[in-house]
Amino acid sequence: MPSMLDAVVVGAGPNGLTAAAELARRGFAVEVFEAQETVGGGARTEELTLPGFRHDPCSAVHPLGIGSPAFDAMPLARHGLEWLQPELALAHPFPDGTAAVLTGSVGESAMSLGARDAGAYRRLVAPYLGHWDTLAQDFLRTPWDGLPRDPYRWVRFGLDALQPASLLSRRFGGAKARGLFAGLAAHAIAPTSGPATGGVALLFALAAHEKGWPVPRGGSQAISDALASYIREQGGAIRTGTEVKRLDELPPARAYVFDTSPTALARIAGLGHAYRGYRYGASCFKIDYALSGPVPWTAEDARRAGTVHIGPTAGEIDAALTAAVTGRDPSVPFLIAAQPSLVDPSRAPEGRHVFWVYGHVPSGWEGDATDVIERQLERFAPGFRDLVLARAVAGPPELARRNANYVGGDIACGAFSGLQTVLRPKLARVPYATAHPAVFLCSSATPPGPGVHGMSGHHAAKAVWRRLRAA
């Protein structure tokens, strides 16, 4: 390494690793510092319960990862990343034993909503089908970076996307379609009446049809390991087990890029109250299970899906999210569950399974939601508890301990509400730049926001290399 680095990246989550890879492959001298003993951030895989059961402590299913323009531009497959597609991307079961589904087939997905709403669903997604590549680049872009590639479709999508999910779903008459749409919008961790929640739902639906909702073979760690391998191939260096508390602890560099929360960045870089107005959102209560067999869903389709949403109605889902955001204990939670070992047997011993589920709780909540979560699971999968060999439980304090970016247990690193829905971390022409000319932010607190897609790191790296080349 040269005596003066071009860039130092703090935090080896997907965005920090993407920023480092983007800079290294353009010839800049880069070094990454990570506090944990392994790279990964929100994309890790560990044996949390029993030997041989490999769990994803944070993210598990990656519809925006397989469709990421940043990841597509790198040879990650050559570095070990392999995507595995379940038979069904998503199942949303109902008490009568049926389920709405999302698959690569729009027709199959639409018909699962019932004849009453099949046509309305087709009409909603039809304008965007076959245009994922440009839509993803435009939706996952930052406004300062020129014009959209497909202005017409970007404007049309924006008119739908800015609506609350509860408003956009009024085109549906039945409970199944409205429930499915509310479940998709719930990934924003905000009430479905909030602005732009319709865009979250629509994007996830389109991703299922165009790219699928895959898991990486071996677990989410494979994404991080592939990025780290590519960085090293390009001449970059990575130091793990090195916590950074002050900027002057880092080696001399022309730029410092932080894959941290805005709060941590301000503390480490000495920026005072630069982000005092930034708000963090509700949290999650997550359970990783080692199971003796597959989950006994009443709905047959749920037994074939990589992801299962457990609501079931739009009203029930919105009530659960509203309770979490307004600080109330969970009673009937909306659950997001993943079944990676259905498609990747390497994740568990033969005949066994790993299972991942979370519900929403208030920020910093210190209660135990195990019972209410398992009662909800038993409602749609009677006998579930009989299969449990071991469980690893993580409420907001444990989530924050696992990943310092999850302030108060907020896995989105920032509330999806008000102006912060579209202006993260604050109003600025270049949201990755800070008051310090050599310090940049690249975490999911910056556009385009949460998800393992690396696009925040990609855009931050672009701001860095423009600054370095101008200098």
Disulfide bonds with the S-S distance in Angstrom:
none
